Amino acid sequence: MKTLVTGGGGFLGLYIVEQLVARGDDVRVFCRGRYDQLDALGVETVQGDIQNAADVATACVGIETVFHVAAVPGVWGSWKKYHGINTVGTENVLAGCRTHGVSKLVYTSSPSVVFDGQPHLNANESLPYPDSYLCHYPHSKALAEKTVLAANDAQLATVSLRPHLIWGPRDNHLIPRVIQRAKSGRLRRVGDGSNVISMSYVENISAAHLQAADALTPDSPAAGQAYFINELEPVNLWNWVDEILTTAGLPKVGKSISTKTARKIGAVMEGLYTVMRLHREPPMTRFVASQLSQSHTYDVSKAQRDFGYDPQVSIEEGMRRMEPELKRLGAG
């Protein structure tokens, strides 16, 4: 299969590339720069800007399946940035697929596209998109997902996957930030510590992308559908954070802040950073306060039924594989 992976040099994207190469697929990667890991894998790299339609179209020439993983994450920044990369970038990918006859598109979305500010317990795909969002990332991703699903037809089969809280070796975002905050003494438990979450070990999620692509045809159940994908059993968020810190050789989280206080601080911080036009992320936002204090768990039975999603790496095994990296981060 001739495949294109946008954002193939990133955390999840690189795992998808590795799994495609391992099974013998012909892989092209679209990304902004050069990556030694991609060169070592021997894949073709096309450099460009996801916001440039011509760049994206060039990368789609001769491709059968596109894995659109490229996105800007985070909870702070301008609407222009998030909309340009996450929404317009996705529109460019769809246009490139149409122009060059790509038959399958697997889009990497997020459960945050349906986050309505409330806890989610074993939620399924019937959750509607909310009327408003607490930050630009989920809003821009929701607009992109809607466009992807609406594009599904007999010529281009599309599917959207919503992994929740991706983690694992080589994580360059979530776990390093947790450890950095803990080492600087700024990590606080938000809420009463009882909230449970679904997690997504990165190798399981990359495998799910391949499974979805293999099952995707215009007449398959997956065509035009969105899916939650994560581990089958949820975990207590703050127990898991404590396990990460302990493995890294650091003390467990010792201080707490109430959800109400965290949200108030987040609102004030957002206002100050907006007025002062500060580009760095505030230490707290309303979105982060909600995510750290509420339960968010998702039912994956639809993915199991429609394309055989079956996570092979347990949370325990994932932690074992991460141990050397956690110790290095803790000591660094």
Kinemage of the C-alpha trace (Angstrom):
@kinemage 1
@onewidth
@group {chain A} dominant
@subgroup {mainchain}
@vectorlist {calphas} color= white
{ca met a 1} P 0.000 0.000 0.000
{ca lys a 2} L 1.345 3.437 -0.978
{ca thr a 3} L 0.749 5.609 2.078
{ca leu a 4} L 1.248 9.213 3.120
{ca val a 5} L 1.624 10.180 6.771
{ca thr a 6} L 1.314 13.886 7.542
{ca gly a 7} L 3.230 14.804 10.688
{ca gly a 8} L 5.178 11.550 10.423
{ca gly a 9} L 8.096 12.995 12.378
{ca gly a 10} L 5.942 13.636 15.452
{ca phe a 11} L 5.164 11.460 18.456
{ca leu a 12} L 2.235 9.409 17.130
{ca gly a 13} L 3.115 9.924 13.478
{ca leu a 14} L 6.518 8.275 13.813
{ca tyr a 15} L 4.990 5.166 15.413
{ca ile a 16} L 2.519 4.914 12.532
{ca val a 17} L 5.385 5.215 10.048
{ca glu a 18} L 7.371 2.528 11.861
{ca gln a 19} L 4.453 0.101 11.870
{ca leu a 20} L 3.741 0.725 8.184
{ca val a 21} L 7.386 0.143 7.276
{ca ala a 22} L 7.536 -2.984 9.445
{ca arg a 23} L 4.734 -4.610 7.500
{ca gly a 24} L 6.177 -3.634 4.127
{ca asp a 25} L 4.091 -0.658 3.030
{ca asp a 26} L 5.552 2.037 0.779
{ca val a 27} L 5.635 5.143 2.967
{ca arg a 28} L 5.921 8.845 2.213
{ca val a 29} L 5.986 11.442 5.003
{ca phe a 30} L 4.871 15.057 4.754
{ca cys a 31} L 6.468 17.274 7.395
{ca arg a 32} L 8.063 20.657 7.949
{ca gly a 33} L 11.669 19.559 8.437
{ca arg a 34} L 14.089 16.651 8.287
{ca tyr a 35} L 14.118 13.915 10.911
{ca asp a 36} L 16.989 11.489 11.475
{ca gln a 37} L 14.523 8.771 12.531
{ca leu a 38} L 12.709 8.989 9.200
{ca asp a 39} L 15.962 8.923 7.249
{ca ala a 40} L 17.006 5.820 9.190
{ca leu a 41} L 13.740 4.115 8.223
{ca gly a 42} L 14.406 4.840 4.558
{ca val a 43} L 11.058 6.492 3.900
{ca glu a 44} L 10.465 9.256 1.387
{ca thr a 45} L 10.152 12.699 2.962
{ca val a 46} L 8.342 15.631 1.377
{ca gln a 47} L 8.905 18.913 3.180
{ca gly a 48} L 6.260 21.587 3.154
{ca asp a 49} L 3.662 23.621 4.991
{ca ile a 50} L 0.317 21.972 5.765
{ca gln a 51} L -1.270 25.404 5.258
{ca asn a 52} L 0.011 25.533 1.671
{ca ala a 53} L -2.440 23.675 -0.577
{ca ala a 54} L 0.127 23.206 -3.349
{ca asp a 55} L 2.643 21.620 -0.962
{ca val a 56} L 0.033 19.190 0.337
{ca ala a 57} L -1.236 18.325 -3.137
{ca thr a 58} L 2.294 17.469 -4.278
{ca ala a 59} L 2.657 15.047 -1.361
{ca cys a 60} L -0.577 13.264 -2.363
{ca val a 61} L 0.571 12.280 -5.870
{ca gly a 62} L 0.392 8.496 -6.343
{ca ile a 63} L -0.925 7.834 -2.829
{ca glu a 64} L -3.632 5.302 -1.963
{ca thr a 65} L -4.084 5.984 1.778
{ca val a 66} L -3.432 9.150 3.791
{ca phe a 67} L -2.957 9.157 7.554
{ca his a 68} L -3.510 12.802 8.500
{ca val a 69} L -1.799 13.140 11.891
{ca ala a 70} L -0.222 16.604 11.616
{ca ala a 71} L -1.703 19.167 14.015
{ca val a 72} L -0.760 21.866 16.479
{ca pro a 73} L -1.643 20.738 20.038
{ca gly a 74} L -1.896 22.727 23.239
{ca val a 75} L -4.364 24.977 24.998
{ca trp a 76} L -3.016 28.446 24.248
{ca gly a 77} L -2.315 30.478 21.152
{ca ser a 78} L -4.037 32.455 18.436
{ca trp a 79} L -7.116 31.292 16.581
{ca lys a 80} L -5.225 32.036 13.345
{ca lys a 81} L -2.564 29.458 14.234
{ca tyr a 82} L -4.929 26.699 15.335
{ca his a 83} L -7.442 27.260 12.558
{ca gly a 84} L -4.728 27.567 9.927
{ca ile a 85} L -2.922 24.354 10.797
{ca asn a 86} L -5.682 22.137 12.174
{ca thr a 87} L -8.691 23.222 10.110
{ca val a 88} L -7.357 24.745 6.880
{ca gly a 89} L -4.546 22.191 6.850
{ca thr a 90} L -7.113 19.390 6.919
{ca glu a 91} L -9.090 21.052 4.126
{ca asn a 92} L -5.866 21.097 2.097
{ca val a 93} L -5.349 17.382 2.746
{ca leu a 94} L -8.874 16.630 1.541
{ca ala a 95} L -8.318 18.746 -1.571
{ca gly a 96} L -5.065 16.917 -2.291
{ca cys a 97} L -6.815 13.577 -1.884
{ca arg a 98} L -9.517 14.626 -4.365
{ca thr a 99} L -7.067 15.989 -6.907
{ca his a 100} L -4.899 12.884 -6.974
{ca gly a 101} L -7.428 10.106 -6.471
{ca val a 102} L -6.539 9.035 -2.941
{ca ser a 103} L -9.071 6.384 -1.890
{ca lys a 104} L -8.702 6.383 1.929
{ca leu a 105} L -8.190 9.053 4.584
{ca val a 106} L -7.653 8.245 8.270
{ca tyr a 107} L -7.848 11.413 10.363
{ca thr a 108} L -6.391 11.733 13.879
{ca ser a 109} L -8.905 13.652 15.972
{ca ser a 110} L -9.412 13.995 19.746
{ca pro a 111} L -12.172 13.387 22.303
{ca ser a 112} L -11.881 17.089 23.117
{ca val a 113} L -13.940 17.806 19.991
{ca val a 114} L -17.013 16.760 22.009
{ca phe a 115} L -15.877 18.139 25.384
{ca asp a 116} L -18.765 20.150 26.802
{ca gly a 117} L -17.225 21.039 30.167
{ca gln a 118} L -18.852 18.081 31.904
{ca pro a 119} L -17.446 14.734 33.096
{ca his a 120} L -17.725 11.872 30.597
{ca leu a 121} L -18.131 8.336 31.969
{ca asn a 122} L -17.982 5.470 29.464
{ca ala a 123} L -19.196 7.937 26.838
{ca asn a 124} L -19.782 6.781 23.278
{ca glu a 125} L -19.834 8.406 19.866
{ca ser a 126} L -23.393 9.656 20.289
{ca leu a 127} L -21.981 12.640 22.215
{ca pro a 128} L -22.792 15.786 20.193
{ca tyr a 129} L -20.390 18.580 19.385
{ca pro a 130} L -20.818 21.353 21.992
{ca asp a 131} L -21.993 24.852 21.137
{ca ser a 132} L -18.767 26.435 22.437
{ca tyr a 133} L -15.216 25.499 23.407
{ca leu a 134} L -12.853 26.542 26.195
{ca cys a 135} L -9.842 26.820 23.872
{ca his a 136} L -8.946 26.875 20.198
{ca tyr a 137} L -7.453 23.384 19.867
{ca pro a 138} L -10.692 21.363 20.263
{ca his a 139} L -12.674 23.917 18.258
{ca ser a 140} L -10.269 23.787 15.309
{ca lys a 141} L -10.093 19.978 15.475
{ca ala a 142} L -13.896 19.685 15.594
{ca leu a 143} L -14.267 21.811 12.471
{ca ala a 144} L -11.679 19.618 10.757
{ca glu a 145} L -13.347 16.378 11.864
{ca lys a 146} L -16.741 17.523 10.606
{ca thr a 147} L -15.186 18.316 7.234
{ca val a 148} L -13.453 14.930 7.059
{ca leu a 149} L -16.590 12.957 7.870
{ca ala a 150} L -18.740 14.993 5.477
{ca ala a 151} L -16.232 14.292 2.683
{ca asn a 152} L -16.800 10.526 2.807
{ca asp a 153} L -18.142 9.180 -0.480
{ca ala a 154} L -17.638 6.440 -3.063
{ca gln a 155} L -14.333 7.937 -4.276
{ca leu a 156} L -12.785 8.836 -0.901
{ca ala a 157} L -13.575 6.807 2.219
{ca thr a 158} L -12.860 8.726 5.417
{ca val a 159} L -12.700 7.853 9.104
{ca ser a 160} L -11.817 9.832 12.251
{ca leu a 161} L -10.083 8.364 15.303
{ca arg a 162} L -10.224 10.046 18.727
{ca pro a 163} L -7.408 8.779 20.981
{ca his a 164} L -7.581 10.059 24.547
{ca leu a 165} L -4.380 11.068 26.344
{ca ile a 166} L -1.681 9.452 24.177
{ca trp a 167} L 1.385 8.379 26.143
{ca gly a 168} L 4.427 6.167 25.794
{ca pro a 169} L 8.162 6.237 25.009
{ca arg a 170} L 9.357 9.286 23.049
{ca asp a 171} L 6.464 11.398 24.337
{ca asn a 172} L 7.629 14.989 23.870
{ca his a 173} L 4.612 16.728 25.374
{ca leu a 174} L 2.519 15.253 28.182
{ca ile a 175} L 4.825 13.273 30.474
{ca pro a 176} L 7.888 15.554 30.154
{ca arg a 177} L 5.693 18.485 31.213
{ca val a 178} L 4.350 16.597 34.218
{ca ile a 179} L 7.870 15.734 35.345
{ca gln a 180} L 9.146 19.256 34.702
{ca arg a 181} L 6.369 20.748 36.817
{ca ala a 182} L 6.987 18.242 39.584
{ca lys a 183} L 10.714 19.021 39.647
{ca ser a 184} L 10.040 22.751 39.793
{ca gly a 185} L 7.543 22.320 42.647
{ca arg a 186} L 4.623 23.658 40.584
{ca leu a 187} L 2.607 20.449 40.178
{ca arg a 188} L -0.699 20.465 42.057
{ca arg a 189} L -3.464 17.909 42.244
{ca val a 190} L -6.644 19.560 40.933
{ca gly a 191} L -9.846 18.399 42.589
{ca asp a 192} L -10.267 15.608 45.121
{ca gly a 193} L -8.104 13.111 43.230
{ca ser a 194} L -10.901 10.626 42.541
{ca asn a 195} L -11.297 11.272 38.800
{ca val a 196} L -10.722 8.415 36.372
{ca ile a 197} L -9.583 8.701 32.764
{ca ser a 198} L -9.131 6.621 29.652
{ca met a 199} L -5.550 6.490 28.372
{ca ser a 200} L -4.105 5.629 24.978
{ca tyr a 201} L -0.757 3.853 24.805
{ca val a 202} L 0.912 5.097 21.639
{ca glu a 203} L 1.684 1.731 20.011
{ca asn a 204} L -1.916 0.609 20.487
{ca ile a 205} L -3.154 3.826 18.907
{ca ser a 206} L -0.820 3.622 15.927
{ca ala a 207} L -1.954 0.022 15.365
{ca ala a 208} L -5.569 1.219 15.476
{ca his a 209} L -4.821 3.633 12.635
{ca leu a 210} L -3.553 0.774 10.487
{ca gln a 211} L -6.525 -1.414 11.430
{ca ala a 212} L -8.963 1.349 10.519
{ca ala a 213} L -7.231 1.941 7.183
{ca asp a 214} L -7.275 -1.760 6.322
{ca ala a 215} L -11.000 -2.009 7.079
{ca leu a 216} L -11.907 1.243 5.326
{ca thr a 217} L -13.836 0.935 2.068
{ca pro a 218} L -16.749 3.035 0.787
{ca asp a 219} L -19.220 0.349 1.881
{ca ser a 220} L -17.581 -0.553 5.208
{ca pro a 221} L -19.146 0.327 8.594
{ca ala a 222} L -16.160 2.591 9.317
{ca ala a 223} L -16.709 4.891 6.329
{ca gly a 224} L -17.719 8.367 7.435
{ca gln a 225} L -17.556 7.464 11.130
{ca ala a 226} L -15.734 8.775 14.230
{ca tyr a 227} L -14.328 6.428 16.891
{ca phe a 228} L -13.002 6.730 20.411
{ca ile a 229} L -9.854 4.638 20.835
{ca asn a 230} L -8.123 4.094 24.161
{ca glu a 231} L -7.321 1.351 26.656
{ca leu a 232} L -10.230 -0.870 27.634
{ca glu a 233} L -10.054 -0.031 31.347
{ca pro a 234} L -9.771 3.479 32.837
{ca val a 235} L -7.284 4.453 35.548
{ca asn a 236} L -7.303 6.960 38.382
{ca leu a 237} L -5.506 9.971 36.901
{ca trp a 238} L -3.644 11.048 40.013
{ca asn a 239} L -2.599 7.524 41.013
{ca trp a 240} L -1.123 7.192 37.534
{ca val a 241} L 0.676 10.544 37.856
{ca asp a 242} L 2.105 9.394 41.200
{ca glu a 243} L 3.311 6.169 39.564
{ca ile a 244} L 5.061 8.176 36.859
{ca leu a 245} L 6.759 10.389 39.438
{ca thr a 246} L 7.788 7.464 41.636
{ca thr a 247} L 9.299 5.651 38.654
{ca ala a 248} L 11.157 8.842 37.761
{ca gly a 249} L 12.569 8.961 41.285
{ca leu a 250} L 10.495 11.966 42.322
{ca pro a 251} L 8.080 12.530 45.241
{ca lys a 252} L 4.376 11.964 44.701
{ca val a 253} L 2.074 14.957 44.269
{ca gly a 254} L 1.839 16.512 47.710
{ca lys a 255} L -0.321 19.589 47.271
{ca ser a 256} L -3.869 20.046 46.027
{ca ile a 257} L -6.100 22.818 44.772
{ca ser a 258} L -9.875 22.719 44.503
{ca thr a 259} L -11.532 22.541 41.097
{ca lys a 260} L -13.398 25.787 41.746
{ca thr a 261} L -10.217 27.643 42.663
{ca ala a 262} L -8.322 26.222 39.691
{ca arg a 263} L -11.043 27.355 37.296
{ca lys a 264} L -11.079 30.840 38.796
{ca ile a 265} L -7.297 31.074 38.514
{ca gly a 266} L -7.524 29.791 34.946
{ca ala a 267} L -10.067 32.431 33.978
{ca val a 268} L -7.928 35.204 35.491
{ca met a 269} L -4.776 33.882 33.810
{ca glu a 270} L -6.482 33.686 30.435
{ca gly a 271} L -7.655 37.292 30.797
{ca leu a 272} L -4.232 38.576 31.830
{ca tyr a 273} L -2.352 36.687 29.119
{ca thr a 274} L -4.813 37.945 26.506
{ca val a 275} L -4.597 41.581 27.591
{ca met a 276} L -0.815 41.435 27.870
{ca arg a 277} L -0.536 39.488 24.585
{ca leu a 278} L 1.683 36.843 26.131
{ca his a 279} L 2.365 33.934 23.789
{ca arg a 280} L 3.544 31.389 26.328
{ca glu a 281} L 0.946 29.106 27.868
{ca pro a 282} L -0.569 30.227 31.194
{ca pro a 283} L 0.188 27.959 34.173
{ca met a 284} L -3.569 27.282 34.455
{ca thr a 285} L -6.581 27.622 32.158
{ca arg a 286} L -10.246 26.690 32.526
{ca phe a 287} L -9.792 23.842 30.041
{ca val a 288} L -6.811 22.398 31.919
{ca ala a 289} L -8.603 22.723 35.271
{ca ser a 290} L -11.545 20.739 33.906
{ca gln a 291} L -9.368 18.082 32.304
{ca leu a 292} L -7.318 17.533 35.474
{ca ser a 293} L -10.263 17.378 37.871
{ca gln a 294} L -13.025 15.578 35.950
{ca ser a 295} L -13.482 11.966 34.896
{ca his a 296} L -13.236 11.315 31.157
{ca thr a 297} L -13.654 7.717 30.040
{ca tyr a 298} L -14.747 6.450 26.634
{ca asp a 299} L -16.351 3.291 25.278
{ca val a 300} L -14.380 1.664 22.437
{ca ser a 301} L -16.882 -1.070 21.564
{ca lys a 302} L -17.753 0.620 18.265
{ca ala a 303} L -14.093 0.468 17.161
{ca gln a 304} L -13.860 -3.134 18.323
{ca arg a 305} L -16.932 -4.057 16.310
{ca asp a 306} L -16.233 -2.132 13.100
{ca phe a 307} L -12.492 -2.637 12.564
{ca gly a 308} L -11.292 -5.036 15.234
{ca tyr a 309} L -9.579 -2.606 17.596
{ca asp a 310} L -7.737 -4.741 20.144
{ca pro a 311} L -4.993 -3.053 22.211
{ca gln a 312} L -2.069 -5.437 22.636
{ca val a 313} L 0.113 -3.492 25.084
{ca ser a 314} L -1.244 -3.288 28.634
{ca ile a 315} L -0.806 -0.225 30.818
{ca glu a 316} L 1.548 -2.249 33.031
{ca glu a 317} L 3.686 -3.240 30.053
{ca gly a 318} L 3.613 0.320 28.753
{ca met a 319} L 4.946 1.586 32.075
{ca arg a 320} L 7.702 -1.028 31.975
{ca arg a 321} L 8.736 0.135 28.509
{ca met a 322} L 8.752 3.749 29.693
{ca glu a 323} L 10.794 3.133 32.836
{ca pro a 324} L 14.254 3.969 31.373
{ca glu a 325} L 12.943 7.197 29.871
{ca leu a 326} L 11.167 8.215 33.071
{ca lys a 327} L 14.329 7.654 35.106
{ca arg a 328} L 16.314 9.728 32.641
{ca leu a 329} L 13.773 12.569 32.760
{ca gly a 330} L 13.707 12.451 36.548
{ca ala a 331} L 17.471 12.608 36.826
{ca gly a 332} L 17.971 15.209 34.102
